[in-house]
């Protein structure tokens, strides 16, 4: 009698544990400051922490480059997320390492310059 109860309890607790882990992972995935979840190329209703012009790149390429930055906080991390704009058009978004892995030299330059700025502005070890 007790064996059946214990077995049922273990199974029930396992399902509860798995369900709570799934909820935790979903809730920490790209949650922005207004509670909106980022969708591809959907930037309305997103609060940005900083807007940074990239004058070095603008002078070099004769275009206007801006990077919008926001912090994303998970349970154990805090990271900066970038949205890169060229002449007011969204051209790329992602974490700093995603910019550096790009095959596009322009995106690599944007990532480097934005990362240097964000190191000064954000305490990423918090």
PyMOL commands that set and color helices and strands:
alter all, ss='L'
color gray80, all
select helices_A, chain A and resi 2-27+55-61+96-100+105-121
alter helices_A, ss='H'
color red, helices_A
select strands_A, chain A and resi 50-53+65-73+78-86+89-95
alter strands_A, ss='S'
color yellow, strands_A
deselect
rebuild
show_as cartoon
